[in-house]
Amino acid sequence: MAGVPDADFGQRLMAWVVVRAGSEVDEGTLKAYVRANLASYKVPREIVFIPHLPRNATGKVLKRELRRIHDA
């Protein structure tokens, strides 16, 4: 999860999810799980499913690349 620009609040929470092969999950199910286990302000407004997370040579997730996916 990371913050992305929002016209009303400046930033909002967004999550990018990679689903394992053979698994099925939808945005509503994930939001319900997060809502049940975390504070309400930590529930992302939008969840985007992507094939893989962009990583650098050491394996760290590149949040700036995720934000570019959002802007596209």
Contacts in CASP RR format, 6 or more apart in sequence:
PFRMAT RR
TARGET T0000
AUTHOR 0000-0000-0000
METHOD contacts of the structure
MODEL  1
MAGVPDADFGQRLMAWVVVRAGSEVDEGTLKAYVRANLASYKVPREIVFI
PHLPRNATGKVLKRELRRIHDA
1 13 0 8 1.000
1 14 0 8 1.000
1 15 0 8 1.000
1 16 0 8 1.000
1 44 0 8 1.000
2 13 0 8 1.000
2 14 0 8 1.000
2 16 0 8 1.000
2 63 0 8 1.000
2 66 0 8 1.000
2 67 0 8 1.000
3 11 0 8 1.000
3 12 0 8 1.000
3 13 0 8 1.000
3 14 0 8 1.000
3 67 0 8 1.000
4 11 0 8 1.000
4 12 0 8 1.000
4 13 0 8 1.000
4 14 0 8 1.000
4 67 0 8 1.000
4 70 0 8 1.000
5 11 0 8 1.000
6 12 0 8 1.000
12 44 0 8 1.000
12 45 0 8 1.000
12 46 0 8 1.000
13 42 0 8 1.000
13 43 0 8 1.000
13 44 0 8 1.000
13 45 0 8 1.000
14 44 0 8 1.000
14 45 0 8 1.000
14 46 0 8 1.000
14 47 0 8 1.000
14 48 0 8 1.000
14 70 0 8 1.000
15 30 0 8 1.000
15 44 0 8 1.000
15 46 0 8 1.000
15 47 0 8 1.000
15 48 0 8 1.000
16 47 0 8 1.000
16 48 0 8 1.000
16 49 0 8 1.000
16 50 0 8 1.000
16 53 0 8 1.000
16 66 0 8 1.000
16 69 0 8 1.000
17 25 0 8 1.000
17 30 0 8 1.000
17 47 0 8 1.000
17 48 0 8 1.000
17 49 0 8 1.000
17 50 0 8 1.000
18 49 0 8 1.000
18 50 0 8 1.000
18 51 0 8 1.000
18 52 0 8 1.000
18 53 0 8 1.000
19 25 0 8 1.000
19 49 0 8 1.000
27 47 0 8 1.000
28 47 0 8 1.000
30 47 0 8 1.000
31 43 0 8 1.000
31 44 0 8 1.000
31 47 0 8 1.000
34 42 0 8 1.000
34 43 0 8 1.000
34 44 0 8 1.000
35 43 0 8 1.000
48 69 0 8 1.000
48 70 0 8 1.000
50 69 0 8 1.000
53 61 0 8 1.000
53 66 0 8 1.000
54 61 0 8 1.000
54 62 0 8 1.000
54 65 0 8 1.000
54 66 0 8 1.000
55 61 0 8 1.000
55 62 0 8 1.000
56 62 0 8 1.000
END
